[in-house]
Amino acid sequence: MTSTQSGPRAGDPLSRRSFLRRAGGAAAVVGGTAVVGLGPVIGSRARAAETSARTLHPLAKAHDATVAQRWVGVLYDATRRENITPTAAARGYACMAVALYQAVCDGMPGYRSLVGQLNGLGPTPRAERGRRYDWPTAANAAMASMATALFPTAQSQTTAEITALEAVIGAERRLVADAAVFDRSAVHGRSVGRAIVDWTHGDGLTEIRALPTYVPPVGPDKWQSTPPNFGPAIEPYWGRMRPFVLPSADACFPPPHVPYDETPGSGFHAQATRVVEVSAGLTDEQRLIAMFWRDNPLTSGLPAGHWFVIGNQLVDQLGLRLDDAAEMYARLGVALADAFISCWHAKYEINLLRPITYIRRLIDPAWSSFVNTPQFPEYTSGHSVASQAAAAVLTDLFGQVAFTDTNRLTEPPSAGTRHFASFQAAADEAAGSRLYGGIHYPMGIEVGLEQGARVGAQVIRRLETSRG
């Protein structure tokens, strides 16, 4: 990129920081293979290795980001197959992104390590000064280590895909790097991966998994298991998890909701009535939106995975190299993980009943939501909090970017392709989809967006990746 301006032109899709960094690194960008599709199927995704010796460069920005994209694909598929909860999925994507970033940051002179910035993260292995590294190899080894740790009881297909992708990328990189460089890079990546795995052991997951079965509080305004699934509460203790950068799980706690009231004409009754009205008048477009953002277990990589797929698409659209992509995935992952911790803390502190419970009791006993109501409390909307936090950090990185979201990794593929003028527009639609689905009151969505904005602002302020 060449320009005589000190910043982006009006309408430029890149923020000033990203514009300057990419402009400064343009001379180091070298030729590579075309970016492949986003799917996790190894056989159809393998590509010929980069054969030019120029690709073996001491800086991460000399390499494309396909290694990261391919691991996102495998993680998405594993998350779907292994029936991971939405909160645990967000944690997994974030941990994978942190492992990626720390594995390559020594080859990124314009960036800061995450050590001392993420809660509880002590020193991680560093690359040796004056020694050459192949950064895609380091990234591959780190992400493979993290993926293996995320699925300790995985199905055989998941284990096979993780093993195969590490081997395929390793074989490709061996054609580029000499044996000593490859081995040094792989050892470095594995060491970083193990360090990040060790760090995750202190985040509270083991402790909350050992807690007794959750018994929800009882009361007319309290959440209860909802039809048609009537399952147990999902991740009721997730609010006790250690946040990634938030000072505490309640740092972005939402304001009180409209007071519970069963009286027709009351503010709370009007919230439920609005859900009924929207449900009765759904257009085909609104139904499509509800399904596009549904992001259910077993059929998708969940909400965090949806935003990571958007990240994969941005790599292609913006031509992100390995350094910029590692920063994007790390910031996006941290924002999503902390958004879910913040949201779940509020959900189970407040324990507000879902619209379907209120509506069937007081308005229409036969009413059903267009999208099945998930098994956790209402306030606030997880899609709203997470999507707004994701949009905040992506806008901070890249500015107002118009993009197309194919969301094509779902099983089966989601209907349609969505076009957005900005990340904010995508977040607004994701949030609104929950009203179309009939599973949130308007206040849960509106306040959820506000909560997500606060989480995103905290990540932007507290996580310093760029030295610029």
MARDO-787867 format. One line per field, with one value per residue (C-alpha): residue number from 1; residue in three letters; z, x, y. Coordinates in steps of 0.001 Angstrom, whole numbers. Each point is the difference from the previous one (the first is absolute). Example, Ala and Ser with C-alpha at 12.3 -4.5 7.8 and 13.67 -1.06 7.14 Angstrom:
2
num: 1/2
residuo: ALA/SER
w: 7800/-660
u: 12300/1370
v: -4500/3440
***
This chain:
468
num: 1/2/3/4/5/6/7/8/9/10/11/12/13/14/15/16/17/18/19/20/21/22/23/24/25/26/27/28/29/30/31/32/33/34/35/36/37/38/39/40/41/42/43/44/45/46/47/48/49/50/51/52/53/54/55/56/57/58/59/60/61/62/63/64/65/66/67/68/69/70/71/72/73/74/75/76/77/78/79/80/81/82/83/84/85/86/87/88/89/90/91/92/93/94/95/96/97/98/99/100/101/102/103/104/105/106/107/108/109/110/111/112/113/114/115/116/117/118/119/120/121/122/123/124/125/126/127/128/129/130/131/132/133/134/135/136/137/138/139/140/141/142/143/144/145/146/147/148/149/150/151/152/153/154/155/156/157/158/159/160/161/162/163/164/165/166/167/168/169/170/171/172/173/174/175/176/177/178/179/180/181/182/183/184/185/186/187/188/189/190/191/192/193/194/195/196/197/198/199/200/201/202/203/204/205/206/207/208/209/210/211/212/213/214/215/216/217/218/219/220/221/222/223/224/225/226/227/228/229/230/231/232/233/234/235/236/237/238/239/240/241/242/243/244/245/246/247/248/249/250/251/252/253/254/255/256/257/258/259/260/261/262/263/264/265/266/267/268/269/270/271/272/273/274/275/276/277/278/279/280/281/282/283/284/285/286/287/288/289/290/291/292/293/294/295/296/297/298/299/300/301/302/303/304/305/306/307/308/309/310/311/312/313/314/315/316/317/318/319/320/321/322/323/324/325/326/327/328/329/330/331/332/333/334/335/336/337/338/339/340/341/342/343/344/345/346/347/348/349/350/351/352/353/354/355/356/357/358/359/360/361/362/363/364/365/366/367/368/369/370/371/372/373/374/375/376/377/378/379/380/381/382/383/384/385/386/387/388/389/390/391/392/393/394/395/396/397/398/399/400/401/402/403/404/405/406/407/408/409/410/411/412/413/414/415/416/417/418/419/420/421/422/423/424/425/426/427/428/429/430/431/432/433/434/435/436/437/438/439/440/441/442/443/444/445/446/447/448/449/450/451/452/453/454/455/456/457/458/459/460/461/462/463/464/465/466/467/468
residuo: MET/THR/SER/THR/GLN/SER/GLY/PRO/ARG/ALA/GLY/ASP/PRO/LEU/SER/ARG/ARG/SER/PHE/LEU/ARG/ARG/ALA/GLY/GLY/ALA/ALA/ALA/VAL/VAL/GLY/GLY/THR/ALA/VAL/VAL/GLY/LEU/GLY/PRO/VAL/ILE/GLY/SER/ARG/ALA/ARG/ALA/ALA/GLU/THR/SER/ALA/ARG/THR/LEU/HIS/PRO/LEU/ALA/LYS/ALA/HIS/ASP/ALA/THR/VAL/ALA/GLN/ARG/TRP/VAL/GLY/VAL/LEU/TYR/ASP/ALA/THR/ARG/ARG/GLU/ASN/ILE/THR/PRO/THR/ALA/ALA/ALA/ARG/GLY/TYR/ALA/CYS/MET/ALA/VAL/ALA/LEU/TYR/GLN/ALA/VAL/CYS/ASP/GLY/MET/PRO/GLY/TYR/ARG/SER/LEU/VAL/GLY/GLN/LEU/ASN/GLY/LEU/GLY/PRO/THR/PRO/ARG/ALA/GLU/ARG/GLY/ARG/ARG/TYR/ASP/TRP/PRO/THR/ALA/ALA/ASN/ALA/ALA/MET/ALA/SER/MET/ALA/THR/ALA/LEU/PHE/PRO/THR/ALA/GLN/SER/GLN/THR/THR/ALA/GLU/ILE/THR/ALA/LEU/GLU/ALA/VAL/ILE/GLY/ALA/GLU/ARG/ARG/LEU/VAL/ALA/ASP/ALA/ALA/VAL/PHE/ASP/ARG/SER/ALA/VAL/HIS/GLY/ARG/SER/VAL/GLY/ARG/ALA/ILE/VAL/ASP/TRP/THR/HIS/GLY/ASP/GLY/LEU/THR/GLU/ILE/ARG/ALA/LEU/PRO/THR/TYR/VAL/PRO/PRO/VAL/GLY/PRO/ASP/LYS/TRP/GLN/SER/THR/PRO/PRO/ASN/PHE/GLY/PRO/ALA/ILE/GLU/PRO/TYR/TRP/GLY/ARG/MET/ARG/PRO/PHE/VAL/LEU/PRO/SER/ALA/ASP/ALA/CYS/PHE/PRO/PRO/PRO/HIS/VAL/PRO/TYR/ASP/GLU/THR/PRO/GLY/SER/GLY/PHE/HIS/ALA/GLN/ALA/THR/ARG/VAL/VAL/GLU/VAL/SER/ALA/GLY/LEU/THR/ASP/GLU/GLN/ARG/LEU/ILE/ALA/MET/PHE/TRP/ARG/ASP/ASN/PRO/LEU/THR/SER/GLY/LEU/PRO/ALA/GLY/HIS/TRP/PHE/VAL/ILE/GLY/ASN/GLN/LEU/VAL/ASP/GLN/LEU/GLY/LEU/ARG/LEU/ASP/ASP/ALA/ALA/GLU/MET/TYR/ALA/ARG/LEU/GLY/VAL/ALA/LEU/ALA/ASP/ALA/PHE/ILE/SER/CYS/TRP/HIS/ALA/LYS/TYR/GLU/ILE/ASN/LEU/LEU/ARG/PRO/ILE/THR/TYR/ILE/ARG/ARG/LEU/ILE/ASP/PRO/ALA/TRP/SER/SER/PHE/VAL/ASN/THR/PRO/GLN/PHE/PRO/GLU/TYR/THR/SER/GLY/HIS/SER/VAL/ALA/SER/GLN/ALA/ALA/ALA/ALA/VAL/LEU/THR/ASP/LEU/PHE/GLY/GLN/VAL/ALA/PHE/THR/ASP/THR/ASN/ARG/LEU/THR/GLU/PRO/PRO/SER/ALA/GLY/THR/ARG/HIS/PHE/ALA/SER/PHE/GLN/ALA/ALA/ALA/ASP/GLU/ALA/ALA/GLY/SER/ARG/LEU/TYR/GLY/GLY/ILE/HIS/TYR/PRO/MET/GLY/ILE/GLU/VAL/GLY/LEU/GLU/GLN/GLY/ALA/ARG/VAL/GLY/ALA/GLN/VAL/ILE/ARG/ARG/LEU/GLU/THR/SER/ARG/GLY
w: 0/-906/1082/739/2625/3718/472/-1908/-2452/766/-527/320/1626/2257/3251/175/2146/-2368/-3040/1302/1060/-3324/-1965/1911/-560/-3648/-1260/1961/-1424/-2233/-2353/1303/-855/-339/3129/94/1178/3653/499/2282/-2337/-309/-3269/-1955/1716/-371/-2384/-1625/2271/-697/-1851/-188/2456/493/2140/2695/1453/3540/377/355/-2338/-2904/276/-846/2697/-1463/2858/2415/-2287/-314/3762/466/-2400/1983/3300/-1380/-1180/3283/2004/-2002/134/3700/1117/1832/1939/-1297/2911/-245/-3750/489/2450/-2511/-2896/2275/1366/-3497/-1110/2999/-769/-3616/940/2629/-2317/-2718/1873/176/-3782/225/970/36/2576/3739/1759/1888/3071/2931/-1903/151/3539/1527/-3082/1042/-2273/-3018/-1974/-2211/-3312/152/-1145/-3204/-997/-3021/427/-2370/1606/-1698/1442/3469/-350/-1172/2945/2569/-1331/-249/3646/1054/-2130/1491/3524/-734/-901/2430/-512/-3665/-2479/-2268/-2980/1930/1165/-3533/-1486/2557/-582/-3775/-269/2100/-2181/-3310/877/1419/-3242/-2010/2142/-182/-3729/807/3148/457/2671/2733/-472/-195/3141/1928/-1032/852/3413/675/-1036/2100/3005/-315/-485/3179/1912/-1102/880/3468/340/-815/2854/2418/-1528/2192/-2479/2051/3116/-1520/-1609/3495/1502/913/-2398/-316/1556/-1358/2403/46/-506/-2530/-1660/94/-2876/-444/-2597/-3237/-2716/-2161/1379/3764/593/3013/392/-2288/1691/3096/1622/-2984/1658/2433/-2793/-76/-2665/-2588/464/1927/3617/1155/-1399/1268/-1429/-2697/1936/-1694/1556/1424/-2442/-161/3323/-169/-188/-1179/-386/-3569/-1100/2343/-1399/397/-1532/-2948/-484/-357/-2164/-2377/-389/-874/-2505/-1772/-80/-1580/-2772/-985/-3585/-2075/424/3773/66/-2092/2397/3010/-1571/-1338/3509/1850/549/1917/1511/-2227/-3145/220/1732/2207/184/672/-2906/-2268/748/-489/-3418/-711/1090/-2483/-2744/1002/-432/-3637/-564/1622/-994/3600/478/2906/2399/-565/-17/3285/1596/-1355/1205/3444/538/-1412/2110/3234/-639/-663/2977/2424/-1499/833/3525/584/-1493/1824/3291/-490/-1251/3066/2484/-1308/-1074/-1981/-1650/-3779/-2164/-767/3704/607/-3230/487/3600/-516/-3684/-2250/1351/-3523/-1060/-1224/-1005/-3570/1307/2891/3242/1393/3524/1960/1395/-2042/1094/-1829/-3572/-605/-3754/655/2522/-1988/-3421/1243/1719/-3191/-2140/2322/-219/-3748/-668/2179/-2097/-3504/27/-1877/-2203/-2241/-310/-1068/2455/-1609/3354/-2034/2670/1630/-358/-1990/-1487/1196/-2459/-2034/20/1964/-1054/2620/-272/3223/2939/1992/-2535/385/3797/-153/-2264/2177/3030/-1787/-1146/3575/1/-3336/1531/2911/2673/1514/1167/-1765/3222/163/-3497/423/3342/-1313/-2767/2599/2138/-3007/-870/3507/-248/-3386/1354/2871/-2388/-2236/2970/2024/-2737/-1726/-2950/-2312/947/-2489
u: 0/1348/-1437/1178/-2733/558/-3188/-2796/-2148/-3657/-1778/3214/-963/3064/481/2945/2035/-505/610/3367/1106/-906/1542/3231/115/-978/3551/385/-3100/993/-1837/-1756/-2741/-3580/-2121/-2029/-3562/-904/-1201/1764/178/3702/83/-1835/1803/3661/1941/3412/2696/1530/3180/1689/2862/-1153/-2894/2475/190/899/-3228/-3518/-1380/1775/-2359/-3646/-2479/-1345/1445/-2246/-3027/345/206/-3094/-1783/1006/-917/-3389/-722/1162/-2124/-3054/699/889/-3153/1924/-1975/-19/2101/2587/181/861/2710/1393/224/1646/2554/888/446/2185/2206/307/872/2600/1625/685/292/3804/-112/-2243/2156/-2949/-1978/-5/-84/-3187/2042/-1050/-3042/-2251/-1062/2382/2212/3631/3039/-262/2921/1820/1719/3794/1487/1959/-1481/-2223/-3559/-2730/-2993/-2739/1683/19/-3642/-963/1692/-1488/-3531/232/1063/-2886/-2561/1023/-386/-3415/-1478/1496/-2866/-619/-1633/2395/-850/935/3274/757/-663/2241/2800/-392/18/3138/1686/-1142/1148/3225/706/-668/2339/2775/156/804/2107/3200/-55/1635/-2334/-3069/910/852/-3285/-2081/1636/-659/-3640/-592/1658/-2212/-3051/762/504/-3403/-1600/1561/-1360/-3521/152/-321/-3073/-2524/-1383/1009/-1518/-3375/-279/284/-2810/-3321/-2925/-1544/-3423/-1599/-1788/-3777/-2330/-2469/2714/2688/1338/-1231/829/-1839/-1782/466/3255/-449/3704/2149/1534/3015/3227/-1598/3388/1771/-73/2634/2535/3080/-467/2702/411/-3022/917/-2935/-3026/-2297/2053/-2642/-3079/-3193/-2499/-3244/-2621/-3551/-1589/-1826/-3746/-2839/-2498/-1187/1283/3001/3477/970/-3234/673/3402/-1632/-2780/2579/1537/-3437/-676/3336/-444/-3435/1215/3318/1018/1995/3043/-365/-314/3155/1829/-1151/1354/3183/1059/-1469/3456/-1335/2037/543/-831/2633/3136/-2236/-78/3717/750/-2232/2089/3236/-1266/-585/3602/1122/-1880/1610/3435/-869/-1807/2604/3039/1131/3420/862/832/-3173/-2104/1497/-820/-3550/-721/1464/-1982/-3167/370/620/-2983/-2325/1221/-376/-3367/-1317/1442/-1562/-3334/-247/875/-2964/-2334/363/166/-3313/-1645/-2798/-2614/-84/-2772/-1520/-585/-1674/-2013/-1390/-918/-1601/-691/-324/371/588/2687/3383/3144/1291/3418/143/782/3422/300/1309/-1497/-1109/1747/2172/145/3219/-66/-366/2828/2414/-741/299/3321/1281/-1151/1689/3439/-218/-1033/2868/2410/-1330/-2478/-3311/289/-2781/100/-1929/-607/-641/-3/608/1475/-3321/-1369/-2239/981/-2028/-2457/1231/2971/-93/1574/898/1118/2021/771/-2532/-2686/783/-132/-3339/-1441/1334/-1608/-3282/-114/-765/-3191/-1000/691/-2300/2530/810/-1916/1015/1653/2259/1220/357/1794/2051/1345/922/1708/1919/1138/1402/1804/1434/1163/1771/1798/1033/1329/1605/1518/2919/1166/1368/2958/-1206
v: 0/3415/3321/3514/454/-259/-2002/-1694/1897/573/-3295/-2002/-3336/4/1840/2391/-2373/-2911/2207/1163/-3453/-1603/2854/-385/-3732/-84/-416/-3229/-1677/-2885/-2304/-3061/-2402/1134/-81/-3183/-506/103/-3556/-2439/-2992/-607/-1892/2682/2893/-959/2190/-142/1410/3382/-844/3360/367/3567/-1297/-1031/3471/1057/1998/-1396/2655/-1696/-2973/-373/-993/-3228/-2047/1892/-197/-3751/-469/2151/-2349/-3067/1642/1028/-3523/-1546/2432/-1028/-3723/-161/1862/2714/2614/3607/1225/-2767/536/3672/-1008/-2504/2444/2562/-2457/-1156/3609/822/-3013/1152/3556/-908/-2546/2581/3309/-225/295/3073/3008/2385/-1978/-613/-3347/-878/-952/2147/1243/-3046/-825/-2526/-376/-203/-218/-2277/-1483/2493/-532/87/3286/-204/-3360/-472/-1304/-1077/1696/-2057/-3103/1546/988/-3473/-1711/2388/-252/-3786/-195/2210/-1829/-3336/1383/1509/-3397/-2535/-2472/730/-2296/-1850/2220/3144/-1505/-1157/3451/1715/-2504/129/3785/315/-2621/1509/3503/-1389/-1862/3153/2084/-2592/707/3632/-32/-1925/-2708/2074/2968/-2214/-1937/3148/1600/-3057/-314/3675/-287/-3098/1644/3056/-2195/-1941/3249/1283/-3336/240/3541/-1178/-2493/2900/1625/-1811/-2518/-3044/1524/878/-3424/-1529/2097/-1647/-140/3422/522/3188/2341/-128/2944/1408/2089/-2678/-2037/-3530/-2621/711/-1987/-1892/-1383/566/-551/860/3437/444/1159/1545/608/1563/3412/-1326/-492/2210/2674/522/3767/1230/756/-2138/-1797/2750/2880/626/-1075/1230/2418/-1411/-1214/1306/-1067/-3284/473/-2215/2835/643/3378/-82/526/-3648/-1246/2318/-1633/-3411/1374/1399/-3456/-1416/2773/-430/-3779/323/2289/-1551/634/-2485/2250/2/-3781/-256/2330/-2028/-3179/1573/1073/-2973/-1566/-2994/-2852/-3048/1994/2739/1210/2184/3830/406/-2312/2056/3091/-1939/-1084/3688/498/-2650/1823/3302/-1558/-568/3277/2254/-2031/-413/-1510/-2270/2842/2028/-3151/-1245/3350/-89/-3528/740/3180/-1528/-3132/1888/2278/-2942/-2025/2885/900/-3453/83/3412/-1011/-3336/1638/2333/-2719/-2167/2861/1378/-3280/1593/-2206/-334/1479/-3398/-655/3360/-62/-3503/744/3406/739/-3066/-3576/-1341/2486/-1271/1800/-225/-1100/-2474/1816/-1026/-1334/2970/3209/2972/3160/944/-1362/-1906/625/3717/244/-2149/1478/3564/-736/-1636/2917/2486/-1594/-660/3592/1210/-2059/557/2857/-82/-3073/-1244/-3772/-3057/-2814/-3364/-1844/-3115/-2246/-863/-3510/249/3354/2984/1439/2893/2323/3231/3280/2603/3602/-298/-2243/1994/-805/-3712/247/1809/-2680/-2826/1625/628/-3600/-1025/2064/-1536/-3391/836/-873/3425/3018/3239/1216/-3052/793/3759/-187/-2931/2226/2605/-2625/-1301/3508/364/-3338/976/3358/-1744/-2349/2897/1954/-2781/-2203/1685/-2035/2677/2165/2623
***
